[in-house]
Amino acid sequence: MTLIGETTGKPAGDIIKDATDASFVVDVIEASRVQPVIVDFWAPWCGPCKQLGPALERVVKAAKGAVKLVKIDIDKNPAFAGQLRVQSIPAVFAFVGGQPVDGFMGAVPESQLKTFVERLAKSGAGGADDGIEDALAMARESLELGDLGGAAQAYAQVLQHDPENVKALGGLARVYLAGGEMDRAQQILEMAPADAKDPDLDSVRAALALAADAPADVREFQERLTRDPADHEARFELAKALGAHGRLDEAMDHLLTIIEADREWNEQAARKQLLVVFEAAGQMSELAKQGRRRLSAILFS
C-alpha cells in the first residue's frame, strides 16, 4: 500500500516530521512548550488517513512555522496513542505548553483544518512569548555580566521576531551606551514607539542627556574646587562631566554636597540634575536607592 509519506512527499524540515513513542516527549511535549504542535496518529492501512494527511500538511506549511506537525504510525508506536485513548484514526491532537488542548477524529474538510490551525496558532502565542522572555532574560544576564556581544546578539534575535519589542530596544540601547556608541544608542531609541515606557529606555535617554550637556574638560573645574571647595558652579559642572562618562556615583556625591550646603542654589539645579542621574542609573538601581536615602536625610534633617 502507499504510505502517507510517499503520497505527500518529504516532510518540510522540522515543521513536519515523523516521530516515534521514543521521541514523543522531545518532539511533542517539549517542542510544544516553544510553539504549538499538532500530532497526527495514522496507519498505512487507513483510507481516511490518506485523505487527511496531505490536506493537513498543506495547511501546516501555509501557516509558515506558526505550528508544527508530528506524524505517528500507531501500528509501530501504540504507546502514546493508547495513553490518549485513541479509538479510531485518523486522530489529531493539538499540544500547547506540554499539554493536549484540542483535537478531532476522522477526515475533515480542508477549510475546517485551516480554522483549527489558525485557532491553535493564536492559542500558542503565549508559548512564543515565553521564548522571547527567556531570550530577554538571557540578554539581561549577559549585559549585567559585561558580555556586551552576547547581550547584543540576544536582543537582536528578539527584535527579529518582534521589531517593536520595547524591552529589547531598551536593552540594546543600553548595550551600545555601555560600549560608548552614543550615536547607535540614540538610533535605537528612535526606533521605539513614541509612547513606549520602559526603564531601560528612560535610563538611556537620561544618560544621553547627561552626555549632551556635559563640559568636555573637567580639569578647570577640579582646579577651581581645589582652590575653593564652596564653588558650587565648578562642582556642578564637574558632576555633569562625571555623569556623562558614566561615573554616576561620583556625580551623585558632588550634587549631594551642593544640596547639603545650599538646597536652593541656582533654582535647585543640583537636585534636578540628581534626578537625571538617578534615571540614568535606573530608578531601581542600588545607586538610586542609596542616593534617595541620602537626599531624604539632607532634606528632612
VOTORZA-652896 format. One record per residue (C-alpha): residue in one letter; z, y, x. Coordinates in steps of 0.25 Angstrom, whole numbers, padded with zeros to 4 digits, always signed. Layout:
BEGIN
AZYX/...
end
This chain:
BEGIN
M+0000+0000+0000/T-0002+0014+0004/L+0011+0021+0009/I+0015+0035+0005/G+0014+0040+0020/E-0001+0034+0020/T-0004+0042+0007/T+0001+0055+0011/G-0001+0055+0026/K+0008+0058+0037/P+0021+0065+0034/A+0021+0080+0037/G+0030+0080+0049/D+0045+0082+0045/I+0042+0087+0031/I+0038+0074+0026/K+0043+0061+0033/D+0047+0046+0031/A+0061+0043+0032/T+0070+0030+0032/D+0084+0027+0028/A+0088+0028+0043/S+0082+0042+0043/F+0087+0047+0029/V+0099+0054+0034/V+0091+0063+0044/D+0078+0064+0037/V+0084+0067+0023/I+0099+0070+0023/E+0100+0079+0036/A+0086+0085+0034/S+0089+0089+0020/R+0100+0098+0026/V+0090+0106+0032/Q+0079+0106+0021/P+0077+0098+0008/V+0072+0084+0010/I+0064+0076-0001/V+0065+0061+0000/D+0054+0052-0006/F+0058+0038-0008/W+0046+0029-0009/A+0040+0016-0007/P+0026+0011-0003/W+0024+0003-0016/C+0028+0015-0025/G+0016+0021-0032/P+0023+0033-0037/C+0027+0036-0023/K+0013+0037-0018/Q+0011+0048-0029/L+0023+0056-0026/G+0023+0055-0011/P+0010+0063-0008/A+0014+0073-0018/L+0028+0075-0013/E+0023+0076+0002/R+0013+0087-0003/V+0024+0095-0010/V+0033+0094+0002/K+0022+0098+0012/A+0019+0110+0003/A+0034+0114+0004/K+0031+0117+0019/G+0044+0112+0024/A+0054+0116+0013/V+0057+0102+0011/K+0055+0088+0018/L+0050+0075+0012/V+0056+0062+0017/K+0050+0049+0012/I+0057+0036+0012/D+0051+0022+0009/I+0062+0015+0001/D+0057+0001+0004/K+0061+0003+0019/N+0072+0013+0017/P+0080+0010+0004/A+0094+0015+0008/F+0094+0029+0004/A+0085+0027-0008/G+0096+0017-0013/Q+0107+0028-0010/L+0099+0038-0018/R+0097+0027-0029/V+0082+0028-0029/Q+0078+0018-0040/S+0063+0021-0041/I+0053+0028-0032/P+0047+0038-0028/A+0061+0044-0028/V+0062+0058-0022/F+0075+0065-0017/A+0078+0079-0012/F+0089+0081-0002/V+0095+0095+0002/G+0107+0096+0011/G+0108+0081+0013/Q+0109+0078-0002/P+0099+0074-0013/V+0097+0085-0022/D+0085+0082-0031/G+0075+0071-0033/F+0066+0063-0042/M+0059+0049-0044/G+0045+0046-0047/A+0032+0053-0044/V+0032+0067-0050/P+0021+0077-0051/E+0018+0086-0038/S+0022+0098-0046/Q+0035+0093-0048/L+0036+0089-0033/K+0034+0104-0030/T+0045+0108-0039/F+0054+0098-0033/V+0051+0102-0019/E+0052+0117-0022/R+0065+0115-0028/L+0070+0107-0017/A+0065+0117-0006/K+0073+0128-0014/S+0086+0120-0015/G+0085+0117+0000/A+0084+0132+0004/G+0099+0131+0007/G+0097+0120+0017/A+0087+0129+0025/D+0097+0140+0025/D+0107+0131+0031/G+0097+0128+0042/I+0096+0143+0044/E+0111+0145+0044/D+0112+0134+0055/A+0101+0142+0063/L+0109+0155+0061/A+0122+0149+0066/M+0115+0143+0078/A+0109+0156+0081/R+0122+0164+0080/E+0129+0154+0089/S+0119+0156+0099/L+0120+0171+0098/E+0135+0170+0100/L+0134+0161+0112/G+0124+0171+0118/D+0112+0162+0117/L+0102+0173+0112/G+0090+0164+0114/G+0095+0153+0105/A+0100+0163+0095/A+0087+0170+0094/Q+0080+0157+0092/A+0089+0152+0081/Y+0088+0165+0074/A+0073+0165+0075/Q+0072+0152+0069/V+0080+0156+0057/L+0070+0168+0056/Q+0058+0159+0056/H+0063+0153+0043/D+0069+0166+0037/P+0063+0178+0043/E+0073+0187+0036/N+0086+0180+0039/V+0096+0191+0041/K+0105+0183+0050/A+0094+0178+0059/L+0089+0192+0060/G+0103+0198+0063/G+0105+0187+0073/L+0092+0188+0080/A+0094+0203+0081/R+0108+0201+0088/V+0101+0191+0098/Y+0091+0202+0102/L+0102+0212+0103/A+0111+0203+0112/G+0099+0201+0121/G+0097+0216+0122/E+0084+0216+0114/M+0087+0228+0105/D+0073+0230+0100/R+0071+0216+0096/A+0085+0216+0089/Q+0080+0229+0081/Q+0067+0222+0077/I+0075+0210+0071/L+0084+0220+0064/E+0071+0226+0057/M+0067+0212+0053/A+0079+0211+0044/P+0079+0215+0029/A+0083+0229+0027/D+0095+0226+0019/A+0099+0214+0028/K+0114+0213+0030/D+0119+0205+0042/P+0130+0206+0052/D+0121+0203+0064/L+0110+0213+0059/D+0121+0224+0057/S+0126+0221+0071/V+0113+0222+0078/R+0110+0235+0070/A+0123+0241+0075/A+0121+0236+0089/L+0107+0243+0090/A+0112+0255+0084/L+0123+0255+0095/A+0111+0253+0106/A+0103+0264+0100/D+0113+0275+0100/A+0119+0272+0114/P+0118+0280+0126/A+0110+0274+0138/D+0120+0277+0149/V+0135+0275+0148/R+0139+0280+0162/E+0140+0294+0157/F+0150+0291+0146/Q+0158+0281+0155/E+0160+0293+0165/R+0164+0302+0155/L+0174+0293+0149/T+0180+0291+0163/R+0182+0306+0164/D+0187+0307+0150/P+0191+0295+0142/A+0193+0304+0130/D+0178+0308+0130/H+0175+0301+0116/E+0160+0305+0117/A+0158+0297+0130/R+0166+0285+0125/F+0158+0285+0112/E+0144+0285+0120/L+0150+0274+0129/A+0153+0266+0117/K+0139+0267+0111/A+0133+0263+0124/L+0142+0251+0126/G+0139+0247+0111/A+0124+0248+0114/H+0126+0238+0125/G+0134+0228+0117/R+0147+0231+0123/L+0153+0233+0109/D+0168+0230+0113/E+0168+0242+0124/A+0161+0251+0114/M+0171+0248+0104/D+0183+0251+0113/H+0177+0265+0116/L+0175+0268+0102/L+0189+0264+0098/T+0194+0272+0109/I+0187+0284+0103/I+0192+0281+0089/E+0207+0279+0094/A+0206+0293+0101/D+0199+0301+0090/R+0195+0294+0077/E+0187+0305+0072/W+0179+0308+0085/N+0165+0312+0083/E+0166+0309+0068/Q+0171+0295+0070/A+0159+0292+0079/A+0167+0281+0087/R+0172+0274+0074/K+0157+0274+0069/Q+0152+0268+0082/L+0163+0258+0082/L+0158+0253+0069/V+0144+0251+0074/V+0150+0243+0086/F+0157+0234+0076/E+0144+0232+0069/A+0136+0229+0082/A+0147+0219+0086/G+0147+0213+0072/Q+0157+0216+0061/M+0164+0203+0062/S+0164+0202+0077/E+0177+0201+0085/L+0174+0215+0091/A+0172+0222+0078/K+0185+0215+0072/Q+0193+0220+0085/G+0187+0234+0084/R+0190+0235+0069/R+0205+0231+0072/R+0206+0241+0084/L+0199+0252+0075/S+0209+0250+0064/A+0221+0250+0073/I+0216+0264+0078/L+0213+0270+0065/F+0226+0265+0058/S+0235+0267+0069/
end
